Amino acid sequence: MTTTKKDLALEVANETGCKKSLAAKMVDSVFSAMRASLVKGDRIEIRGFGVFQVKDTRPKPAAR
């Protein structure tokens, strides 16, 4: 099963008792802040959830 941003916003609204539109804005702001940190090259660690970081990858070899 896939969880979407809309599903997360509904869960936040149910847990906090706030309006769905406010919960959607909160979820968007969290993802926006995470995206900005990752773009700067920072590492995000959320205890009990996981770690997010941008890793360098090797370019794919050229086709023959």
TAJO-V418032 format. One record per residue. N is the residue number from 1. RES is the residue in one letter. PHI is phi as a letter, one per 40 degrees, with the letter a starting at -180 (999 if undefined). PSI is psi as a letter, one per 20 degrees, with the letter a starting at -180 (* if undefined). NEAR is the number of other ideal C-beta (glycine too) atoms within 12 Angstrom. Layout:
n=N res=RES phi=PHI psi=PSI near=NEAR
n=N res=RES phi=PHI psi=PSI near=NEAR
This chain:
n=1 res=M phi=999 psi=q near=4
n=2 res=T phi=b psi=p near=7
n=3 res=T phi=b psi=p near=11
n=4 res=T phi=b psi=r near=13
n=5 res=K phi=c psi=h near=21
n=6 res=K phi=c psi=g near=17
n=7 res=D phi=c psi=g near=17
n=8 res=L phi=c psi=g near=21
n=9 res=A phi=c psi=g near=27
n=10 res=L phi=c psi=h near=21
n=11 res=E phi=c psi=g near=19
n=12 res=V phi=c psi=g near=25
n=13 res=A phi=c psi=g near=21
n=14 res=N phi=c psi=g near=14
n=15 res=E phi=c psi=h near=13
n=16 res=T phi=c psi=i near=15
n=17 res=G phi=g psi=j near=10
n=18 res=C phi=c psi=r near=18
n=19 res=K phi=c psi=q near=15
n=20 res=K phi=c psi=h near=21
n=21 res=S phi=c psi=h near=15
n=22 res=L phi=c psi=g near=16
n=23 res=A phi=c psi=h near=25
n=24 res=A phi=c psi=h near=23
n=25 res=K phi=c psi=h near=18
n=26 res=M phi=c psi=g near=24
n=27 res=V phi=c psi=g near=28
n=28 res=D phi=c psi=g near=19
n=29 res=S phi=c psi=h near=17
n=30 res=V phi=c psi=g near=22
n=31 res=F phi=c psi=h near=20
n=32 res=S phi=c psi=g near=15
n=33 res=A phi=c psi=g near=17
n=34 res=M phi=c psi=g near=24
n=35 res=R phi=c psi=g near=16
n=36 res=A phi=c psi=g near=14
n=37 res=S phi=c psi=g near=19
n=38 res=L phi=c psi=h near=18
n=39 res=V phi=c psi=h near=14
n=40 res=K phi=c psi=i near=13
n=41 res=G phi=g psi=j near=13
n=42 res=D phi=c psi=r near=16
n=43 res=R phi=b psi=p near=15
n=44 res=I phi=b psi=p near=22
n=45 res=E phi=b psi=o near=13
n=46 res=I phi=b psi=o near=13
n=47 res=R phi=d psi=p near=7
n=48 res=G phi=g psi=j near=6
n=49 res=F phi=b psi=g near=10
n=50 res=G phi=i psi=a near=11
n=51 res=V phi=b psi=p near=15
n=52 res=F phi=b psi=p near=20
n=53 res=Q phi=a psi=q near=17
n=54 res=V phi=c psi=p near=16
n=55 res=K phi=b psi=q near=10
n=56 res=D phi=c psi=p near=7
n=57 res=T phi=b psi=q near=6
n=58 res=R phi=c psi=q near=6
n=59 res=P phi=c psi=q near=6
n=60 res=K phi=c psi=q near=6
n=61 res=P phi=c psi=q near=6
n=62 res=A phi=c psi=q near=5
n=63 res=A phi=c psi=q near=4
n=64 res=R phi=c psi=* near=3
